Amino acid sequence: MTELVVGMEDAVLLVQAHRGGWQAEERLQGRRITCVAADAADPGRVLCGTFGEGLWRSTDGGETWERVGEGVVGEQVTAVAVHAGVVYAGTEPSLVFRSEDGGTTWRALPGLLELPSRTTWSFPPRPHTHHVRWIAPDPHAADFLLVAIEAGALVRSPDGGSTWLDRVPGGPYDAHTVLLHPRTPGRVYVAAGDGYFESWDRGQTWTQPEEGLEHLYLWGVAVHPEDPDTVLVSAASGPYAAHNARGARSFVYHRPKGSFWRPVMHGLPDPEGTTVSALAADPRRSGVVYAANNRGIYRSEDFGLHWERLEIPWDVRYEFQRVEGLVVR
């Protein structure tokens, strides 16, 4: 049964396929949600970061939650990831923490702060600070990580955070979403504020195949699990058009293998007033992908060429929010 975990700005929305339709329930209401993650190896384990109330964990698929990492991880958790039984959490100010027991005990990975580029990290709306925007464990190498600092660097660790490699020339500066292909070792995809980036060697070198992209502030990215050259991104002209519902104007683009980018909006809401979409491919159903924004949650069975809206209750307050995270499991 397909389940979605959707991080809205003030609640986690649990969405399930049910009797030919869909049902949705809220959890963690009233908290400032920043990120969500689920453990592919343990269907019950779901993690949620908040800004101001730390990190939360569910062991029953999101039905009930408990706070974890108190006194260690901190109050501002801005990124979370799970892979091979290891949980990573990123914070503001930028630091990464690691748990090897599912999120019960934690240790900091301070080597991140020794990177030379650290002196240039800065989040423009709050220039005195910066944060970990995304953590991407490599599905083909258990201890390899890519970590996006917003803004200033995409850095790497080959050993689970014990040592770190700094940003490289030509790489993304303001990475928002980082993916590694589940079946193609080394292939990395980045949606960034400074455009679209790809790597074939785990982030040592980068290219920017952007032909056809008319909007280069990119937020979400999804890749076809069986075809590493077929990709979706969500985009806008800048951060205001991406995130502020009153002035939003956002798009989804599709790039098929061997071709260039083109917008794919059939079945999606009008770009005007639509915040930029979070994207996530279904790991068990080839070609199925989801998009979530302030207008609702949308499903495509042809990897983005055509979309349909999930018929679930959609609170009016969501229409003024952006989606902070989307997981399909």
C-alpha positions as CSV (number, residue, x, y, z in Angstrom):
1,M,0.0,0.0,0.0
2,T,1.4,3.4,-1.0
3,E,2.0,5.9,1.8
4,L,3.1,9.5,1.6
5,V,4.7,11.6,4.3
6,V,4.2,15.3,3.6
7,G,5.8,18.0,5.6
8,M,3.7,21.1,5.5
9,E,4.8,24.2,7.4
10,D,2.8,23.5,10.5
11,A,2.0,19.7,10.5
12,V,3.0,16.4,9.0
13,L,0.4,15.0,6.7
14,L,0.1,11.2,6.4
15,V,-1.5,10.1,3.2
16,Q,-2.5,6.5,2.4
17,A,-4.1,4.7,-0.6
18,H,-7.4,3.4,0.8
19,R,-10.1,1.4,-1.0
20,G,-9.4,2.8,-4.4
21,G,-9.0,6.4,-3.1
22,W,-6.9,8.3,-0.6
23,Q,-7.1,9.3,3.1
24,A,-5.1,11.9,5.0
25,E,-4.4,12.6,8.6
26,E,-2.4,15.3,10.4
27,R,0.3,14.8,13.0
28,L,2.7,17.1,14.9
29,Q,0.2,20.0,14.5
30,G,1.4,23.4,15.4
31,R,5.1,22.7,15.1
32,R,7.4,24.4,12.5
33,I,8.2,21.5,10.2
34,T,11.4,21.7,8.2
35,C,12.1,18.2,6.8
36,V,10.9,14.5,6.8
37,A,12.5,11.2,6.1
38,A,11.5,7.5,6.3
39,D,13.6,4.4,6.7
40,A,13.3,2.0,3.7
41,A,14.6,-0.9,5.8
42,D,12.1,-0.3,8.7
43,P,8.6,0.8,7.4
44,G,7.6,2.1,10.8
45,R,10.5,4.5,11.3
46,V,9.8,8.1,10.2
47,L,11.8,11.2,11.2
48,C,10.7,14.8,11.2
49,G,12.8,17.9,11.9
50,T,11.4,21.1,13.3
51,F,12.7,24.7,13.7
52,G,12.5,25.4,17.4
53,E,11.5,22.0,18.8
54,G,14.3,19.7,17.6
55,L,14.0,16.2,16.0
56,W,11.0,13.9,16.3
57,R,10.7,10.1,15.6
58,S,7.9,7.7,15.0
59,T,8.3,4.0,15.1
60,D,4.7,3.2,14.0
61,G,4.6,4.8,10.6
62,G,3.8,8.3,11.9
63,E,0.8,7.5,14.1
64,T,2.6,8.5,17.3
65,W,5.8,10.6,17.8
66,E,8.5,11.2,20.4
67,R,11.2,13.8,20.6
68,V,14.8,12.4,20.2
69,G,18.3,13.8,20.4
70,E,17.4,16.4,23.1
71,G,20.5,18.0,24.6
72,V,22.7,16.9,21.6
73,V,21.1,17.6,18.2
74,G,19.7,21.0,19.1
75,E,16.5,22.9,18.5
76,Q,16.8,23.9,14.8
77,V,16.9,20.6,12.8
78,T,16.9,21.5,9.0
79,A,17.7,18.2,7.3
80,V,17.3,14.5,8.1
81,A,18.1,11.3,6.2
82,V,18.1,7.5,6.9
83,H,20.2,4.8,5.2
84,A,21.3,1.3,6.1
85,G,20.2,1.7,9.7
86,V,22.0,5.0,10.2
87,V,20.2,8.3,10.8
88,Y,21.7,11.7,10.0
89,A,20.4,15.1,11.2
90,G,21.6,18.5,10.0
91,T,21.0,21.7,11.9
92,E,21.2,25.5,12.0
93,P,24.0,26.6,12.5
94,S,25.4,24.0,10.2
95,L,26.4,20.8,11.8
96,V,25.7,17.1,11.1
97,F,24.8,14.5,13.7
98,R,24.9,10.7,13.3
99,S,22.8,8.0,15.1
100,E,23.5,4.3,14.7
101,D,20.6,3.0,16.7
102,G,17.7,4.5,14.8
103,G,17.8,7.9,16.4
104,T,18.1,7.2,20.1
105,T,21.7,8.2,20.7
106,W,23.6,10.7,18.7
107,R,27.1,12.1,18.2
108,A,28.2,15.3,16.4
109,L,30.5,15.2,13.3
110,P,32.5,18.4,13.9
111,G,35.0,17.9,11.0
112,L,32.4,19.6,8.8
113,L,33.3,22.9,10.5
114,E,37.0,22.6,9.6
115,L,36.4,23.0,5.9
116,P,38.0,26.1,4.4
117,S,34.8,27.2,2.7
118,R,33.0,27.6,6.0
119,T,34.0,31.3,6.3
120,T,31.8,31.9,3.2
121,W,28.7,30.1,4.3
122,S,25.7,32.4,4.8
123,F,21.9,32.2,4.5
124,P,20.8,35.4,2.8
125,P,17.6,36.1,4.8
126,R,19.5,35.5,8.0
127,P,23.1,36.4,6.9
128,H,24.6,35.8,10.4
129,T,24.0,32.1,10.0
130,H,23.6,29.1,7.7
131,H,22.2,25.6,7.9
132,V,22.3,22.1,6.5
133,R,19.7,22.0,3.8
134,W,20.0,18.4,2.6
135,I,21.8,15.2,3.5
136,A,22.1,12.5,0.7
137,P,23.6,9.1,1.7
138,D,24.9,7.1,-1.2
139,P,22.7,3.9,-1.8
140,H,25.8,2.2,-3.3
141,A,28.3,3.1,-0.5
142,A,27.0,3.0,3.0
143,D,29.3,5.6,4.5
144,F,29.4,8.1,1.6
145,L,27.4,11.3,2.1
146,L,26.7,14.5,0.2
147,V,25.6,17.4,2.3
148,A,24.2,20.7,1.1
149,I,24.9,23.9,3.1
150,E,22.5,26.7,2.5
151,A,24.1,28.6,1.2
152,G,27.7,28.2,0.2
153,A,28.7,24.6,-0.5
154,L,27.9,21.0,-1.4
155,V,30.4,18.9,0.5
156,R,31.1,15.2,0.8
157,S,32.2,12.7,3.3
158,P,33.6,9.2,2.3
159,D,33.4,7.7,5.8
160,G,30.0,8.6,7.4
161,G,31.1,12.1,8.5
162,S,34.4,11.3,10.1
163,T,36.3,13.3,7.4
164,W,35.0,15.8,4.9
165,L,35.8,17.0,1.3
166,D,35.1,20.6,0.5
167,R,33.2,22.0,-2.4
168,V,34.8,21.7,-5.8
169,P,35.0,24.2,-8.7
170,G,32.0,24.1,-10.9
171,G,29.8,22.5,-8.3
172,P,26.5,23.9,-6.9
173,Y,26.7,26.8,-4.4
174,D,23.1,26.8,-3.2
175,A,21.9,23.2,-3.4
176,H,18.3,22.6,-2.3
177,T,17.7,18.9,-3.2
178,V,20.4,16.3,-3.8
179,L,19.7,12.8,-5.2
180,L,21.8,9.8,-6.1
181,H,20.5,7.3,-8.5
182,P,19.3,4.0,-6.9
183,R,20.7,1.8,-9.7
184,T,23.5,3.8,-11.2
185,P,26.6,4.2,-8.9
186,G,28.1,7.7,-8.9
187,R,25.2,9.5,-10.6
188,V,24.2,12.6,-8.7
189,Y,21.4,15.2,-9.4
190,V,21.1,18.6,-7.8
191,A,18.3,21.2,-7.9
192,A,19.9,24.4,-6.7
193,G,19.2,28.1,-6.5
194,D,22.0,28.6,-9.0
195,G,20.6,26.1,-11.5
196,Y,20.7,22.4,-12.3
197,F,23.8,20.2,-11.8
198,E,24.7,16.6,-12.5
199,S,27.7,14.5,-11.7
200,W,28.8,11.0,-12.8
201,D,31.6,10.6,-10.1
202,R,29.9,11.2,-6.8
203,G,30.4,15.0,-7.0
204,Q,34.0,15.2,-7.9
205,T,33.1,17.0,-11.2
206,W,29.9,18.6,-12.4
207,T,28.0,19.6,-15.5
208,Q,25.0,21.9,-16.0
209,P,22.7,20.5,-18.7
210,E,20.1,23.3,-18.7
211,E,18.9,23.5,-22.3
212,G,15.2,24.3,-22.2
213,L,15.0,25.4,-18.6
214,E,13.5,28.9,-18.6
215,H,13.5,29.2,-14.8
216,L,16.8,28.5,-13.0
217,Y,15.8,28.7,-9.3
218,L,15.4,25.0,-8.8
219,W,13.9,23.3,-5.7
220,G,12.9,19.7,-6.2
221,V,14.3,16.9,-8.3
222,A,13.1,13.3,-9.0
223,V,14.8,10.8,-11.3
224,H,13.3,7.7,-13.0
225,P,14.5,4.7,-11.0
226,E,15.1,2.7,-14.2
227,D,16.4,5.4,-16.5
228,P,19.1,7.7,-15.0
229,D,18.7,10.1,-17.9
230,T,15.0,10.9,-17.3
231,V,14.6,13.6,-14.7
232,L,12.0,16.0,-13.3
233,V,12.7,19.3,-11.6
234,S,10.5,22.0,-10.0
235,A,11.5,25.6,-10.7
236,A,10.7,29.3,-10.4
237,S,12.4,32.6,-11.3
238,G,13.6,33.2,-7.8
239,P,12.9,32.5,-4.1
240,Y,9.9,34.8,-3.8
241,A,8.2,33.3,-6.8
242,A,9.0,29.8,-5.4
243,H,7.9,30.2,-1.8
244,N,5.5,33.1,-1.2
245,A,2.0,31.9,-2.1
246,R,0.8,35.5,-2.8
247,G,3.4,36.0,-5.5
248,A,4.3,32.5,-6.4
249,R,4.7,31.3,-10.0
250,S,6.2,27.9,-10.3
251,F,6.7,25.1,-12.9
252,V,7.7,21.5,-13.3
253,Y,10.1,20.5,-16.1
254,H,10.7,17.1,-17.6
255,R,13.9,15.9,-19.4
256,P,13.6,12.6,-21.3
257,K,16.6,10.6,-22.2
258,G,18.6,12.2,-25.0
259,S,16.6,15.4,-25.1
260,F,16.2,18.8,-23.4
261,W,14.0,20.2,-20.7
262,R,10.4,21.2,-21.3
263,P,7.6,22.2,-18.9
264,V,5.0,19.5,-18.0
265,M,2.0,21.1,-16.4
266,H,-0.9,18.9,-17.7
267,G,-3.0,18.3,-14.7
268,L,-1.0,20.5,-12.4
269,P,-2.4,23.8,-11.0
270,D,-1.8,27.1,-12.8
271,P,1.7,28.4,-12.2
272,E,0.3,31.7,-10.8
273,G,-0.1,31.4,-7.0
274,T,1.4,27.9,-6.8
275,T,4.4,27.4,-4.5
276,V,7.3,25.4,-5.9
277,S,6.6,21.6,-5.7
278,A,8.4,19.0,-3.7
279,L,8.9,15.9,-5.9
280,A,9.4,12.2,-5.1
281,A,9.4,9.1,-7.2
282,D,7.6,5.9,-6.0
283,P,10.5,3.5,-5.3
284,R,8.2,0.5,-6.0
285,R,6.2,1.5,-9.0
286,S,8.1,2.4,-12.1
287,G,7.2,5.7,-13.7
288,V,5.0,6.8,-10.8
289,V,6.0,10.2,-9.2
290,Y,4.3,12.6,-6.9
291,A,4.4,16.4,-6.6
292,A,3.2,18.4,-3.6
293,N,2.6,22.2,-3.3
294,N,0.2,24.6,-1.7
295,R,-2.6,23.5,-4.0
296,G,-2.5,19.8,-3.2
297,I,-0.8,16.5,-3.9
298,Y,-0.5,15.3,-7.5
299,R,0.3,11.9,-9.0
300,S,1.7,10.9,-12.4
301,E,2.0,7.4,-13.8
302,D,4.1,8.5,-16.8
303,F,6.8,10.2,-14.9
304,G,5.4,13.7,-15.0
305,L,3.9,14.0,-18.5
306,H,0.4,14.0,-17.1
307,W,-0.8,14.6,-13.5
308,E,-3.9,14.1,-11.4
309,R,-4.7,15.5,-8.1
310,L,-5.3,13.2,-5.1
311,E,-8.8,13.6,-3.7
312,I,-8.0,14.3,-0.1
313,P,-9.2,17.1,2.2
314,W,-7.0,20.2,1.8
315,D,-7.2,22.7,4.6
316,V,-7.4,26.3,3.4
317,R,-4.3,27.2,5.5
318,Y,-2.2,24.9,3.3
319,E,-2.9,27.3,0.4
320,F,-0.6,29.8,2.0
321,Q,2.3,27.4,2.7
322,R,5.1,25.7,0.9
323,V,5.8,22.0,1.2
324,E,8.8,21.3,3.4
325,G,9.3,17.6,2.5
326,L,7.8,14.7,0.7
327,V,8.5,11.0,1.1
328,V,6.9,8.1,-0.8
329,R,7.1,4.6,0.8
